[in-house]
Amino acid sequence: MSELALSESRAGSAPAPGASPVAAPPTPLIELRGVSCGYGDRVVLRDVDISVPRGTVVALMGTSGGGKTTVLRLIGRQIGVMSGQVFFDGVDIATLDRDGLYAARRRMGMLFQQGALFTDLSVFDNVAFPLREHTDLDEEMIRDLVLMKLEAVGLRGARDLMPSQVSGGMSRRVALARAMALDPELMLYDEPFAGLDPISMGVAATLIHDLNEALGATSIVVSHDVDETFSIADHVVFIANGGVVAQGTPAEMRASTDPLVRQFVDGKADGPVRFHYAAPSAADDFRVKAADGDAKP
């Protein structure tokens, strides 16, 4: 089993007499144990083990179509497992009834890849939506909470704008404010940096880190952006070919000798992931038939 361990040195022998006790590793909020799943006949994940300690930022990285977003869907039980178990706070989510699943999902926040704002609602009403749907708070309290969340992402002054009136980066920040409206214990981010300019990307990364600290939350970030993700992650899990191929701290991943990790981190065309789609040889494709029937380049 590939257990995520923040530091092997924490799990050693008992401290010497007079020494300070060694801190125990954070207990996991999320665990995948021997999970296999897929869509129809296509298996996406095979016998995967992932453990996410409380209070950490864990990045899921790897090749496109490798199963990273599928992990997020498993955690929210949007899809089921073929085999194995997914635990949220020690409970196998497959065993939850409708009310139990509803309660578990209320403890999670999700930032979708494109923000997924309601286009016919204002910025304010987008952030207020989960508070109105899932709480009995009065409108005065909802107003104060929404303004607090918008202030946290720097958009209190944009509360009356419509989604069509804000930039892509601002839209992503509105979606982040909405995702954290209920102060979730677990934040799930699906490609939070996709399509953002460098300034917006840096702002988004800082917000993810700072809000995780402020809320005392646990965050799982699916991303292809190496530099921004490594800057905020405590631990990185590389997923490819249906399984976990490597994991460790960002520094360990930068120093990894695994061919796939090296190709991904360095952004190289040459490596286990082929740049060229399977095709006939270039010599065959680019030959021209001469008038006499002989092939010439």
VOMILO-659848 format. One record per residue (C-alpha): y, z, x; residue in one letter. Coordinates in steps of 0.02 Angstrom, whole numbers, plus 50000, padded with zeros to 5 digits. Last residue first. Example, Ala and Ser with C-alpha at 12.3 -4.5 7.8 and 13.67 -1.06 7.14 Angstrom:
BEGIN
y, z, x, resn
49947, 50357, 50684, S .
49775, 50390, 50615, A .
//
This chain:
BEGIN
y, z, x, resn
50599, 47430, 50559, P .
50493, 47273, 50544, K .
50338, 47242, 50441, A .
50265, 47069, 50460, D .
50258, 46963, 50303, G .
50336, 46809, 50379, D .
50501, 46843, 50291, A .
50507, 47018, 50362, A .
50457, 47167, 50257, K .
50571, 47315, 50288, V .
50504, 47485, 50343, R .
50604, 47637, 50287, F .
50474, 47725, 50180, D .
50326, 47698, 50297, D .
50419, 47758, 50452, A .
50492, 47904, 50355, A .
50315, 47965, 50322, S .
50272, 47987, 50140, P .
50350, 48139, 50056, A .
50328, 48328, 50041, A .
50499, 48409, 50018, Y .
50591, 48434, 50182, H .
50666, 48604, 50225, F .
50497, 48690, 50237, R .
50491, 48879, 50224, V .
50381, 48937, 50368, P .
50515, 48891, 50496, G .
50642, 48759, 50542, D .
50794, 48742, 50429, A .
50874, 48900, 50498, K .
50977, 49028, 50403, G .
50961, 49161, 50538, D .
50911, 49300, 50417, V .
50795, 49186, 50317, F .
50713, 49100, 50466, Q .
50689, 49267, 50555, R .
50616, 49347, 50399, V .
50495, 49202, 50379, L .
50441, 49204, 50562, P .
50417, 49395, 50570, D .
50499, 49448, 50734, T .
50613, 49573, 50649, S .
50771, 49631, 50738, A .
50887, 49587, 50594, R .
50760, 49663, 50475, M .
50754, 49825, 50574, E .
50944, 49837, 50570, A .
50945, 49807, 50382, P .
50820, 49949, 50362, T .
50639, 49906, 50328, G .
50528, 49786, 50234, Q .
50417, 49636, 50269, A .
50303, 49511, 50181, V .
50300, 49591, 50008, V .
50200, 49476, 49896, G .
50193, 49321, 49787, G .
50228, 49192, 49922, N .
50387, 49282, 49972, A .
50469, 49451, 49947, I .
50572, 49536, 50083, F .
50614, 49718, 50046, V .
50774, 49788, 50121, V .
50823, 49971, 50136, H .
50985, 50069, 50138, D .
51081, 49917, 50079, A .
51272, 49903, 50082, I .
51313, 49796, 50235, S .
51143, 49711, 50232, F .
51186, 49636, 50063, T .
51354, 49568, 50120, E .
51282, 49491, 50279, D .
51120, 49420, 50207, V .
51177, 49338, 50047, D .
51017, 49288, 49956, H .
51026, 49433, 49833, S .
50929, 49545, 49716, V .
51007, 49718, 49723, V .
50917, 49874, 49663, I .
51031, 50025, 49642, S .
50999, 50211, 49620, T .
51140, 50314, 49549, A .
51239, 50465, 49606, G .
51377, 50393, 49497, L .
51510, 50399, 49633, A .
51392, 50345, 49773, E .
51320, 50198, 49676, N .
51497, 50156, 49622, L .
51555, 50150, 49802, D .
51413, 50038, 49863, H .
51419, 49915, 49719, I .
51609, 49914, 49722, L .
51615, 49877, 49908, T .
51493, 49732, 49888, A .
51593, 49660, 49743, A .
51757, 49671, 49840, V .
51679, 49584, 49990, G .
51612, 49445, 49880, M .
51779, 49427, 49791, S .
51865, 49404, 49959, I .
51732, 49285, 50027, P .
51734, 49174, 49870, D .
51602, 49209, 49739, L .
51469, 49087, 49678, G .
51324, 49209, 49693, A .
51375, 49382, 49754, F .
51295, 49487, 49615, P .
51130, 49392, 49626, E .
51039, 49498, 49496, D .
51098, 49678, 49510, Y .
51000, 49820, 49431, L .
51083, 49991, 49419, M .
50977, 50145, 49387, L .
51041, 50316, 49333, E .
51159, 50234, 49210, P .
51336, 50298, 49175, D .
51340, 50224, 48998, L .
51480, 50101, 49039, A .
51401, 50055, 49206, M .
51344, 49881, 49152, A .
51508, 49851, 49060, R .
51612, 49888, 49215, A .
51497, 49774, 49315, L .
51519, 49635, 49187, A .
51707, 49653, 49202, V .
51687, 49642, 49391, R .
51585, 49482, 49376, R .
51720, 49407, 49265, S .
51851, 49453, 49394, M .
51755, 49358, 49527, G .
51733, 49207, 49415, G .
51916, 49206, 49370, S .
51987, 49275, 49207, V .
52062, 49187, 49056, Q .
51899, 49118, 48984, S .
51831, 49296, 48977, P .
51974, 49344, 48859, M .
52119, 49452, 48918, L .
52171, 49615, 48834, D .
52093, 49731, 48964, R .
52164, 49640, 49114, A .
52277, 49783, 49171, G .
52129, 49901, 49184, R .
52046, 49775, 49301, L .
52026, 49862, 49469, G .
51839, 49894, 49456, V .
51857, 50082, 49434, A .
52010, 50056, 49323, E .
51903, 49952, 49206, L .
51778, 50094, 49193, K .
51915, 50222, 49160, M .
51997, 50108, 49031, L .
51830, 50091, 48942, V .
51803, 50279, 48942, L .
51976, 50315, 48871, D .
51957, 50185, 48734, R .
51782, 50247, 48690, I .
51851, 50424, 48670, M .
51986, 50363, 48552, E .
51863, 50252, 48459, E .
51747, 50396, 48416, D .
51585, 50420, 48511, L .
51421, 50400, 48417, D .
51334, 50310, 48560, T .
51223, 50158, 48588, H .
51310, 50010, 48505, E .
51491, 50066, 48519, R .
51471, 50122, 48699, L .
51371, 49966, 48742, P .
51511, 49854, 48673, F .
51661, 49944, 48746, A .
51652, 49846, 48909, V .
51650, 49680, 48816, N .
51782, 49744, 48696, D .
51905, 49779, 48835, F .
51879, 49611, 48920, V .
51904, 49527, 48752, S .
51760, 49468, 48645, L .
51720, 49288, 48595, D .
51646, 49244, 48765, T .
51524, 49390, 48766, F .
51503, 49416, 48953, L .
51343, 49356, 49036, A .
51400, 49401, 49213, G .
51325, 49244, 49288, Q .
51187, 49331, 49386, Q .
51167, 49474, 49264, F .
51226, 49650, 49305, L .
51105, 49770, 49222, M .
51124, 49956, 49189, G .
50978, 50073, 49161, M .
50966, 50244, 49078, R .
50985, 50164, 48907, R .
50832, 50060, 48952, R .
50726, 50217, 48962, A .
50782, 50276, 48789, A .
50740, 50107, 48711, Y .
50571, 50108, 48798, L .
50534, 50281, 48728, G .
50589, 50229, 48554, D .
50479, 50074, 48558, R .
50327, 50165, 48628, D .
50311, 50194, 48814, L .
50141, 50174, 48897, T .
50187, 50011, 48987, A .
50334, 50103, 49064, I .
50217, 50209, 49169, D .
50319, 50369, 49186, V .
50365, 50449, 49353, G .
50552, 50413, 49340, D .
50515, 50232, 49299, F .
50339, 50179, 49347, F .
50270, 50002, 49346, V .
50080, 49989, 49348, Q .
49947, 49867, 49406, G .
49873, 49714, 49323, S .
49936, 49566, 49223, M .
50101, 49656, 49206, V .
50222, 49641, 49061, G .
50388, 49551, 49041, I .
50554, 49616, 48980, Q .
50486, 49784, 49030, R .
50653, 49836, 49107, G .
50567, 49866, 49274, I .
50462, 49709, 49254, L .
50616, 49603, 49224, R .
50695, 49670, 49384, L .
50537, 49628, 49482, V .
50539, 49453, 49407, T .
50712, 49432, 49481, T .
50634, 49447, 49654, K .
50479, 49342, 49619, G .
50476, 49213, 49759, G .
50563, 49077, 49660, G .
50699, 49060, 49791, S .
50648, 49133, 49958, T .
50672, 49314, 50003, G .
50775, 49468, 49968, M .
50759, 49626, 49864, L .
50891, 49751, 49920, A .
50875, 49939, 49896, V .
51029, 50048, 49875, V .
50976, 50230, 49877, T .
51006, 50381, 49767, G .
50827, 50400, 49711, R .
50692, 50319, 49817, P .
50629, 50144, 49773, V .
50443, 50114, 49800, S .
50367, 49940, 49803, I .
50183, 49889, 49797, D .
50136, 49710, 49749, V .
49958, 49657, 49706, D .
50006, 49475, 49675, R .
50176, 49422, 49607, L .
50218, 49252, 49532, V .
50053, 49199, 49452, V .
50073, 49037, 49354, R .
49952, 49024, 49208, D .
50082, 49080, 49081, G .
50222, 49166, 49175, Y .
50169, 49289, 49307, G .
50115, 49464, 49350, C .
50021, 49566, 49480, S .
50071, 49744, 49518, V .
49969, 49853, 49635, G .
50087, 49999, 49612, R .
50270, 49966, 49575, L .
50374, 50123, 49589, E .
50551, 50161, 49532, I .
50642, 50328, 49538, L .
50553, 50378, 49697, P .
50577, 50553, 49768, T .
50699, 50563, 49912, P .
50611, 50602, 50077, P .
50597, 50788, 50116, A .
50730, 50862, 50230, A .
50661, 50940, 50388, V .
50685, 51128, 50388, P .
50808, 51193, 50518, S .
50727, 51257, 50677, A .
50694, 51441, 50705, G .
50508, 51415, 50727, P .
50470, 51230, 50757, A .
50479, 51115, 50607, P .
50316, 51067, 50518, A .
50240, 50902, 50570, S .
50309, 50733, 50524, G .
50373, 50648, 50366, A .
50558, 50636, 50404, R .
50525, 50536, 50563, S .
50453, 50395, 50461, E .
50626, 50358, 50397, S .
50678, 50271, 50237, L .
50498, 50241, 50188, A .
50457, 50106, 50061, L .
50270, 50114, 50032, E .
50174, 49954, 50066, S .
50000, 50000, 50000, M .
//
